[in-house]
Amino acid sequence: MENAAFIFDTEQPDKIEFTSFPCKVEVCRTKELDRWIAERHYLKSTPAGARLRLWILDKEGKRIGAMMWGRPNARKLDQEHLLELTRMYMIDETMPMSESRALSLARKYIRKNLPEIKGIIAYSSTGQEHEGIIYIADNWFELGRTKEYKSGWSNRDGRSDRDNSEKIRWVRTP
């Protein structure tokens, strides 16, 4: 399955052609990646304080996704030795398991270039019906769930596109 993403043919619904698959990650040192994700992600925003920004590239070097890693949102967690995946977006035309492959590539980069990082964390939103399949496929494990927030700072006037649903916390080593 070389470099694959699928194209759905409406005249032949059983035919799927793959054209794009994650093959490499590339560090981004500008906020261009933040803007790219914000334009496409369901929350329409990106969190501040990214410690690592990675483009996800296919075999031809085309950008098919991006991810942002930062310090853990939960302040009681080790801020120096843990990284949290704060945003990830892949274009819709990527093949199944592309997100898990991208996570694997990111972990490899983190192991090699950020040796002080001993663990990684991510959250999947139950409000978006994200079950964490991409994390399970990359051998992460569930460490618990957050509670759903009905009120608080993110529900104040002028703040929209916030997801206050219960989240599943996923963890693993890099």
C-alpha positions in Angstrom: 0.0 0.0 0.0 2.4 2.7 -1.0 1.4 6.2 -0.5 -2.3 6.0 -0.1 -5.5 8.0 0.6 -8.8 7.1 -0.9 -11.0 8.6 -3.6 -14.6 7.5 -3.6 -16.1 7.0 -7.1 -19.8 7.9 -6.9 -20.5 5.9 -10.1 -18.7 2.9 -8.8 -19.3 2.9 -5.0 -17.4 -0.3 -4.4 -14.2 1.2 -6.0 -11.8 3.0 -3.7 -8.5 4.4 -5.0 -5.7 5.2 -2.6 -3.5 8.1 -3.2 -1.9 9.3 0.2 -0.4 7.8 3.3 1.8 9.3 6.0 5.5 8.7 5.4 7.3 11.4 7.2 6.9 14.2 9.8 8.6 17.6 9.5 9.1 20.1 12.2 7.4 23.5 11.7 8.9 26.5 13.6 6.2 29.0 12.6 2.5 29.5 13.4 1.6 28.6 9.8 0.7 25.1 11.1 -1.6 26.6 13.8 -3.5 28.5 11.1 -3.7 25.5 8.9 -5.2 23.3 11.7 -7.6 26.1 12.9 -9.0 26.4 9.4 -9.8 22.7 9.3 -10.3 21.3 12.8 -13.8 21.0 14.2 -12.9 23.4 17.1 -11.7 26.1 14.7 -8.9 27.0 17.0 -5.5 25.9 18.3 -4.2 26.1 21.9 -1.4 28.4 22.9 2.0 27.1 23.9 2.8 24.4 21.4 6.2 22.9 22.2 6.4 20.9 19.0 4.6 21.4 15.7 4.8 18.6 13.1 3.6 18.5 9.5 2.5 15.0 8.3 3.8 14.4 4.8 3.0 11.8 2.2 5.6 10.1 -0.1 5.7 13.1 -2.4 6.2 15.5 0.5 2.7 16.9 0.3 1.1 18.0 3.5 -1.7 15.7 4.5 -2.0 16.5 8.1 -0.5 18.3 11.1 -0.2 17.9 14.9 0.7 20.1 17.8 2.2 18.9 21.0 2.4 20.9 24.2 2.8 20.6 28.0 0.0 18.7 29.7 -3.2 20.7 30.2 -3.7 19.1 33.6 -1.4 21.2 35.8 -0.8 18.5 38.3 0.9 16.3 35.7 4.7 16.4 35.1 5.2 19.4 32.8 8.8 18.6 32.0 8.7 14.9 31.1 5.2 14.6 29.5 3.9 15.9 26.2 0.3 16.2 25.3 -1.1 15.9 21.8 -3.2 19.1 21.8 -4.4 19.1 18.1 -4.2 16.7 15.2 -5.8 17.0 11.8 -5.6 14.8 8.8 -7.2 15.6 5.4 -10.3 13.5 4.8 -8.8 11.7 1.8 -6.2 9.8 3.7 -6.6 6.0 4.0 -7.7 4.2 7.1 -5.1 4.0 9.9 -3.3 7.2 8.6 -3.7 8.9 12.0 -2.2 5.9 13.8 0.7 5.9 11.4 1.2 9.6 11.9 1.3 9.1 15.7 3.9 6.4 15.3 6.1 8.7 13.2 5.7 11.5 15.8 6.7 9.1 18.6 9.8 8.2 16.7 10.7 11.9 16.3 10.0 12.6 20.0 12.2 9.6 21.1 15.1 10.7 19.0 14.9 14.5 19.5 13.3 15.0 22.9 14.9 12.3 25.1 13.7 14.1 28.3 10.1 13.1 27.3 9.1 9.9 29.1 5.4 9.8 28.4 2.8 11.2 26.0 -0.9 12.0 26.6 -3.9 12.5 24.3 -7.6 13.0 24.7 -10.5 11.8 22.5 -13.8 13.6 22.6 -16.9 11.6 23.4 -18.9 14.6 22.2 -17.5 14.1 18.7 -18.0 10.3 19.0 -14.2 9.8 19.0 -13.6 6.4 20.6 -9.8 6.5 20.5 -9.4 3.9 17.8 -6.4 5.7 16.5 -4.7 5.4 19.9 -5.7 1.8 20.4 -4.2 1.0 17.0 -0.9 2.6 18.1 -0.9 0.7 21.4 -1.9 3.5 23.7 -4.0 2.7 26.8 -6.9 4.4 28.4 -6.0 6.0 31.8 -9.4 7.3 32.6 -12.0 9.9 31.7 -12.6 13.5 32.4 -16.0 14.7 33.4 -18.3 16.7 31.2 -18.4 20.4 31.9 -21.8 22.2 31.7 -20.4 25.6 32.7 -17.1 27.4 33.3 -14.8 29.7 31.5 -15.2 28.1 28.1 -18.9 28.6 28.1 -18.8 32.4 28.6 -20.1 34.8 26.0 -17.9 35.2 23.0 -16.3 31.8 23.3 -17.7 29.4 20.8 -16.7 26.1 19.3 -15.6 24.6 22.6 -16.0 20.9 23.4 -17.0 20.4 27.0 -17.9 16.8 26.6 -16.3 13.9 28.5 -12.9 13.0 27.2 -11.0 9.7 27.3 -7.4 10.1 28.4 -4.9 8.0 26.5 -1.2 7.5 27.4 1.9 5.7 26.4 5.6 6.0 26.2 7.1 7.8 23.2 
